[in-house]
Amino acid sequence: MATFGQKLRILRMVRGFTQLDMAVKVGMQTSQISLIENDLLQPTDRQVAAFRKVLNWPKDADAAYAILFGDQDDEGQQAEAAS
């Protein structure tokens, strides 16, 4: 299962941001961004909202991550089994 940190790192890189860019945009330290991306620090709800806003994190991105990382929910597994 992909963690929030893994998802954050991938989307940050896809958007062409460095950790420094991200830190400046969300008002954090680069070390905090690194810790979150490495799953050593859990972001607050406010930080998650800031990341999603800055990265223009599409709602369907979570579904794409599920496909990439093989993290399908029960519905996805049932739909696949029915195929």
C-alpha positions in Angstrom: 0.0 0.0 0.0 1.4 3.4 -1.0 1.9 5.7 1.9 1.0 9.4 2.0 4.7 10.2 1.9 5.3 8.1 -1.2 2.3 9.7 -2.9 3.6 13.1 -1.9 7.1 12.5 -3.3 5.8 11.2 -6.6 3.3 14.0 -7.2 5.9 16.6 -6.1 8.4 15.3 -8.6 5.8 15.0 -11.4 4.9 18.6 -10.8 8.6 19.5 -11.0 9.0 20.8 -7.5 12.0 20.3 -5.3 11.6 19.7 -1.6 12.7 23.3 -1.1 10.1 24.6 -3.6 7.4 22.6 -1.7 8.6 23.8 1.7 8.5 27.4 0.7 5.0 27.0 -0.9 3.5 25.3 2.2 5.4 27.2 4.9 7.5 24.3 6.2 11.1 23.3 6.6 12.7 21.1 3.9 13.6 18.7 6.7 9.9 18.3 7.5 9.1 17.6 3.8 11.8 14.9 3.8 10.6 13.4 7.0 7.0 13.2 5.7 8.1 11.7 2.4 10.1 9.1 4.2 7.1 8.3 6.5 9.0 9.4 9.6 6.6 12.3 10.3 2.8 12.3 10.0 1.5 15.5 8.5 -1.3 17.4 10.1 -4.7 17.7 8.3 -3.8 21.3 7.6 -0.5 20.3 6.0 -2.2 17.6 3.9 -4.7 20.2 2.7 -1.8 22.6 1.8 0.1 19.9 -0.1 -3.1 19.0 -2.0 -3.7 22.6 -2.9 -0.2 23.5 -4.0 0.2 20.3 -6.0 -3.3 20.5 -7.5 -3.7 17.0 -6.2 -6.6 15.6 -8.3 -9.2 13.6 -6.4 -8.7 10.6 -8.8 -4.9 10.6 -8.1 -5.5 8.3 -5.1 -7.2 5.8 -7.5 -4.2 6.0 -9.8 -1.8 5.3 -7.0 -3.9 2.3 -6.0 -3.5 0.9 -9.5 0.2 1.7 -9.6 0.9 0.2 -6.2 -1.6 -2.6 -6.4 -3.7 -1.1 -3.6 -7.2 -1.8 -4.7 -10.1 -1.6 -2.3 -12.8 -4.3 -2.1 -14.8 -2.7 -4.9 -11.9 -2.6 -7.3 -11.1 -6.3 -6.5 -14.7 -7.3 -6.9 -14.9 -5.5 -10.3 -11.7 -7.2 -11.4 -12.9 -10.6 -10.3 -16.2 -10.1 -12.2 -14.3 -9.4 -15.5 
